[in-house]
């Protein structure tokens, strides 16, 4: 028996199958997100969904927006904001340095 991607002695699905499926699902979601709310409208379904979430549940909206940002982006901007407000030096120091000073 010969299947593309099959390796003797290995069980399970062929390598890359899951990534292809995830890629297709992402493409479908993105296409739906970009569709106009109504024919001829400049407002997209994704924009409308975000506005609706913001209006009905701003806490969930905030949780969603933070969850999709890269962690480095959130952390770097938080540190920059703290530095701009003249945060205490111990707050901006590395955890190892703070524990050694305690």
C-alpha positions as CSV (number, residue, x, y, z in Angstrom):
1,X,0.0,0.0,0.0
2,X,1.4,3.4,-1.0
3,X,0.0,6.6,0.2
4,X,1.5,10.1,-0.3
5,X,3.2,11.1,2.9
6,X,3.0,7.6,4.5
7,X,6.1,6.3,6.1
8,X,6.4,2.6,7.1
9,X,6.3,2.1,10.8
10,X,4.4,5.4,11.5
11,X,0.8,5.5,12.4
12,X,-1.7,8.3,12.2
13,X,-2.3,10.9,9.5
14,X,0.3,11.9,7.0
15,X,2.5,14.8,7.9
16,X,1.1,18.3,7.2
17,X,-2.6,17.1,6.9
18,X,-3.6,19.0,10.0
19,X,-1.9,22.2,8.9
20,X,-3.7,22.0,5.5
21,X,-7.1,21.6,7.2
22,X,-6.4,24.4,9.6
23,X,-5.3,26.6,6.8
24,X,-8.5,26.0,4.8
25,X,-10.6,26.7,7.9
26,X,-8.8,29.9,8.5
27,X,-9.3,30.9,4.8
28,X,-13.0,30.3,5.1
29,X,-13.3,32.2,8.4
30,X,-11.3,35.1,6.9
31,X,-13.5,35.2,3.7
32,X,-16.7,35.3,5.9
33,X,-15.1,38.0,8.1
34,X,-14.5,40.2,5.0
35,X,-17.9,39.8,3.4
36,X,-20.1,42.9,3.4
37,X,-22.9,43.0,6.0
38,X,-25.4,43.8,3.2
39,X,-24.9,44.1,-0.6
40,X,-23.2,47.4,-1.4
41,X,-22.2,48.1,2.2
42,X,-18.7,49.2,3.2
43,X,-19.1,47.6,6.6
44,X,-17.8,44.1,6.8
45,X,-19.2,41.3,9.0
46,X,-16.0,41.2,11.1
47,X,-16.3,44.9,11.9
48,X,-20.0,44.6,12.7
49,X,-19.3,41.6,15.0
50,X,-16.6,43.5,16.9
51,X,-18.8,46.6,17.2
52,X,-21.7,44.4,18.5
53,X,-19.4,42.7,21.0
54,X,-18.0,46.0,22.2
55,X,-21.5,47.4,22.6
56,X,-23.0,44.4,24.4
57,X,-20.0,43.2,26.5
58,X,-17.0,45.5,26.6
59,X,-15.2,43.2,29.0
60,X,-15.3,40.3,26.6
61,X,-14.3,42.7,23.8
62,X,-11.2,43.7,25.8
63,X,-10.4,40.1,26.6
64,X,-10.7,39.2,22.9
65,X,-8.5,42.0,21.6
66,X,-5.7,41.3,24.2
67,X,-5.9,37.5,23.4
68,X,-5.1,38.0,19.7
69,X,-2.2,40.3,20.3
70,X,1.3,38.7,20.5
71,X,2.4,38.5,24.1
72,X,5.6,40.5,23.3
73,X,3.5,43.3,22.0
74,X,1.3,43.6,25.1
75,X,4.3,43.3,27.4
76,X,6.5,45.8,25.6
77,X,3.7,48.4,25.3
78,X,2.9,47.9,29.0
79,X,6.5,48.5,30.0
80,X,6.8,51.5,27.7
81,X,3.6,52.9,29.3
82,X,5.0,52.3,32.8
83,X,8.3,53.9,31.9
84,X,6.4,56.9,30.6
85,X,4.7,57.3,33.9
86,X,7.9,57.0,35.9
87,X,7.2,53.5,37.4
88,X,9.3,52.4,40.4
89,X,12.6,50.8,39.3
90,X,11.7,47.5,41.1
91,X,8.7,47.1,38.9
92,X,10.7,47.3,35.7
93,X,13.6,45.2,37.0
94,X,14.0,41.6,36.1
95,X,12.4,39.1,38.6
96,X,15.8,37.6,39.4
97,X,17.2,41.0,40.3
98,X,14.3,42.0,42.5
99,X,14.5,38.7,44.4
100,X,18.2,39.1,45.0
101,X,17.6,42.6,46.4
102,X,14.9,41.4,48.8
